[in-house]
Amino acid sequence: MKYKEWKVKLICYSIVLSFFENNKEIAEFLKKTYDALKDVSPSDFQNELIKTIAGLIHDESQKEKRQ
């Protein structure tokens, strides 16, 4: 019985851990986007947002290719 309890706890903790790791990546992405766009005028916001997100995605894919 203890083995099954440990197994269930391990699964639950793994799910919680993966949830927080994913949120960490999302929070970092949003922080980078905010830092890049905080001084942009409202009229140019949409174009700059698209450029910034595309640039961040490109940079991340280049990092992954190097590894």
N, C-alpha and C positions, 0 to 999 in steps of 0.2 A: 504494500500500500504506500509506503513512504517513497518508493521509487516513482510511482505515478504522480504523487504530489510534487516531487522535485521536478519532474518532467513538465508538468503544467506550469509551475512557477517559472521555470526556465523559458518556456514559450512566451509567457506573459511579459517577463522582463525584457526579452529580446524584442518584442513588439514595441514596448514603451521606448526602449533605447533607439530603435530605428526611427520611430516617430520624432524623437528629439533631434536626432542627427539630421533628418530631412528638414526640420524647421530651422536648424542652424544654417544650412545652406541657403534656404529661402531668405532668412534674415540678412545674411551677408550680401546676397544679390540685391535685395531692396535697399540696403544701406549704400552700396556702390551706386545704384541708380539714383538715389536721392542726392548723394554728394555731387554727382555729375550734373544734375538738373536743378539744383537749388537756386541758381542765379539766372535761369532762363525766363524770358518774358512769356506771359500767357499766350501770346499770338504764335510764338515759335515752339511752344511746348510739345505739340504732337510730333512735329518733325524731329525735334531733338530727342524725344523719348524713343522713337523708333531707331534712330541712329545709335543712341547709347545702348539700348538693349541688344541690337545687332552686334555692336562692338564688344560688349561683355560676353556674349555667346561665342563670338569668334575667338576671343582671348582664352576662354575656358577650353574650347575645343583644341586650340593650339597646345595648351598645357597638357591635355590628355594625350595628344599625339606624341609628345616628347617623352612621355612616361612609358 
